[in-house]
Amino acid sequence: MASRRGDRRRGGWPTGLFLVGFALLIAGPVAEAAGALGPQVELPAWRVGPGVVLAVAAIGLAIWAQETMGAAWVADIVPRADVKVATEGPFRRVRNPTYCAMVTVGVASVLLAPNALATAGLAVLCVSVALTARAEEPLLRERLGEPYRQYAARTGRFIPGIGRLRGE
């Protein structure tokens, strides 16, 4: 068994991108609030309302997804040996509801602080989530076998019906 440091199946550079993306998503609103990006402009209600609603909905989705996975949820791309395919709750519609929630928080951040830092953070986060999901899939096929293959063939990666896996 490879050491954690030498196991390429662990997060790697997509995890680094993820951390950079979230750091930028946090830096955008903080810099905006501090006035570091120029004079503050009052945001129109059409940005604030949806931004807050999206952020709250995303947090709820993340909690629901993690509760649905229970003990199987880990902050690593290598699934535990004793896990089963999660097909209930938000996993009925998409294979990666937690990642969907993270991207939704990013969209909310850009709505609430529409600046270059937040926008760059959202872009980096989207790339990292897509790369991480694609890195996880072969591991899940290997660990979970045919039940995962069947689930992935009928369930979209991030959007219902889109990104279903076809064959090996």
C-alpha positions, 0 to 999 in steps of 0.5 A: 500500500502506498503511503498517503504522500505517494498515493496519487489517488489522493487529492493532489493538485485538484485539491490544491486548486479547490483550496485556491478557489475557495480562498479567492471566493472568501477574499472577494467579499472580504476585499469588497467589504474592506473597500480594498477594490475601490469605492463600495457600490450598493448592490441591487436587490436582484443580486442580494436576494438570490445570493443569500437564497442560493447560499442558504440552499447550498448549505442545506444541500451540502448538509443533506448530502453529507447526512445521506452518506452518513459514515461513508462521507470522507474528505478524501477522494479515496472511498472507504472499503466498507461504503455502499453506493449512495442513491437516496436523497440528493444522490437520486438526481446527481452523483456529486451533490456536495460539489454542486453545493460548493459551486452554488456557494461560489455563484452566491459569492459572485452575486454578493461580491461581483469582483474579479477575485470572487469570479476567479475563485468560482472559475477555479472552484469549477475546474477543481470540482470537475477534475476531482469528480473525474478522478474519483470515478475510477476509484468508485468503479473499482471499490464499489463495482457493478452497483456504482457502474449501474448508478453512474450510467443512470445518474448525472454527474452534476446535473440530472441526466447529464454526465452519465457514465457510458461503459468503462 
